[in-house]
Amino acid sequence: MKKIFWLIGMLAGCTIEWQPTHQYYTEGEIEEPSAPVAEAAPESEPGDQPADLGGANEGAISQLPFAFGQSRRCVQGAHDPFSHNGYSTRYDLDLDTSNSEDEEIYVPVSGVAYAHQNNPEINFGRHVNIDLGDGTYVTIAHFKEIFLHDGAPVAAGQLMGLEGCTGFCTGDHVHFGRHRGAAWEEAQHGESIPVQVQTENGVWSSESFVCGLENGQSYRSKLLEIGTHPNGTLVKSAHASKTYLLDQGRRRWITNQDVFWSRGYDFQDVIMVSDEELQAYPAGSDLDQAGGVFAAYDGNQELWLFVGHESQTDRQRQRVGRLDWPAVLASWGLNPADANDLRPYTVNSSSFFAQWPPYQGWATFRDGALLTQVSSSDVLVVSDGAAVPIETWPAFLQPGFRPDRILTIEDGSLDYHFAVVGSCANASGICLRAGDLHQYGSLDLGVPARARPQPEVILPDPEPEPESEPEVIPEPEPEVIPDPEPEPEVILPDPEPELEVIPEPEPEPEPEVTPDPEPEPEPEIEIVPDPEPESEPEPPAPSYLSVRWTTPFGVRAERITLSGEYTFADGSLGFFWHELKTVHDAAEIAILFYGAAAGDSFRFSVEFADANGYVSWSCIGPYVTGTNQRGTLQGSASAHVDNQEVNVQTAGDPSGQTTGCGLIVHLP
């Protein structure tokens, strides 16, 4: 069996290197801006371009955080005595924005973003520090709302939030500068240093900006901002609550949350876009009817994906192949560990198999899914039914795609899943390039029509073929039954004249009795096929494995999280180690798997936290192989296969690199 890799949120880049990220966050002690210091502002002529960029390398050059062509006046510059004369502000800039509108702000430079939102009333208020990887960061401050995730890699041109007036602020503006220090700490802890800024007229040091409430100059942005997204993307306006699906170049409003959830969508996949971008898409028909997405096994243990509500005429079902099947289901918002998402075969299954018409071919990934292969760093987005490679790292980040939403699939499986697989090797290839993202309106990636789903290929009756077999068997039977009936009719008229001549033709009734038993075996043929249709609903149901863990003494926990990995009997992986389920305010956690088989194993660990934030685990080390140190089970754990209890044992770190431990179930 092929190895199956499930929801691995890792990306090695799109044939490029990752930016470094910090895996922790330090919140420093709150400091107010430093007191004024006696430092005179250097003299500079308005608009002078410095010959020396202060030793800054190209990566330290920042764009203005506004859309291309927009001009903003600098109202407070470097060394301004009002508030830009302290340790954390002396080289920073204040760029004026509207007090009546919430303007969209874009990422001015690539790096790793740290969103600081814990102290909106003081200092820099809500602000973002973008780590440049050289011990410095660019800070953008006083946001009303921030759209970026803390610790996320970002690319210049990506929408990052709405400007405002949080923190130490007397009117809406964008505070902008470069600091030396830890980007994961709030900006008042960093040392303000000159920032080199790209404008329409060249690169300028922040010290050269001419600023002031009355005589400040305006500077025009040269930043190429994001303006479009591929079909299949879920988008939301920065200024409204409506969520849309981009479908064949149109925006389709998902009218309410029930419709959204019923179609298997996840709000983690919704991307914020500007008003200008949203309005550039022509309006499509609203999605106002509840949908439905689930998977189920049939009587032959084949897996099917069901899409659409039972009341909708476009509902359909499609077979799911064995290759990458967990990732395929995940792209449709399904969790194979959830019995509501993946249903076993039961005597009642025939009802929904009859209601959802079958669809030709194999189910594949939903539009909008992000994919990478096991041994490749390339990332692809599914759009219009095609696998479209993303050319560069900025092209992946600018649309707001998230690395933790990438699904990992088997090497070489793209041709199995897709009729059309793009390429960035030549200029005419189907490829998502950064240059494609700066236009506004529908994004045409050149995907041919044959890659798109075609409703007209729905098959009329492929699945009912097993049902037609019992119908074929009875058909010859009526043909056999009438055959003997005319025979007696032929025989009877012949003996009648003989009866007039011979009064007692006793031998002749005997042939009449002889054909009577002959049809009797023929009705027995009717009895033989009867068990055959009855036997079809009786294939053995897939075995299921249920695992349950209870906290020590049954005390309710603030949070319980179960993670694990499943290994088939042949050693291949059902899915890699990942978080499977989390419950809150509970004393136990349980999970159910269908399709379990002898020789399989499930290795897992449970993390639980109490109301005070104390965190512990289901097994406490040390676990040392070959010794009597086998770890200590915390709480209680049980497992059952088809209602038969199986042992749960402690297990060591399979890598052998630590003495930590977890739990494991071996299926007999």
Disulfide bonds with the S-S distance in Angstrom:
Cys74-Cys211 1.92
Cys165-Cys169 1.95
Cys424-Cys431 1.93
Cys619-Cys661 1.99
